[in-house]
Amino acid sequence: MPPVFSHGDLRLYLLNLLDDGPRHGYDIIQALSDRTGGTYTPSAGTIYPRLAKLEEEGLVSKTVDGRKTIYEITETGHAEVLARRDDLAGIEAGLADSVRLIADEVRGSVRDAMRSLRADLAAAGAEQRPDGKPAPEDARTRSREQLQRADAAVNDFRGRMRADLRTHVARGGDLSETLVDDIVAGLDDIAREVTRSLAG
């Protein structure tokens, strides 16, 4: 699956969550899961080290309330969130795209798995050998497996490229027409090569 957050974006997104109000660690994890429709639930090992780093940088403070540690944004952290509103808009747009892509991929994988299972069951019933042993795996089954690999690779590439390009532009980076032309030409070359290979 494609990454939900590009490099460094989760740090800023955590600050943005804390800018809405103090939260404890589990609440932050749950908020990330809720905002991504359940497609991304980070582990404690992902969140707590980043919170510790934000605390070291003076962007977050923490207090212990019973058995819970409450994290709260500092004035310095709030100032960074305000200064990087454009970056956050880009992260939100990329996050929405990533969530849609992950959801589409999951739905597609489930549909493909069900089709593959039905086909395998039908093949197993129709191609039973006289000696009662199952028939060898046929080329169609192997091709379906490779198709799933190819689909996953294409979706992963698409997700990473869209996230990187959107984040670059949101941060004020220049996206030249020449670069986009090169991307389009490169993808066209790949598509033609795949078509030629499939044609034999």
Disulfide bonds with the S-S distance in Angstrom:
none
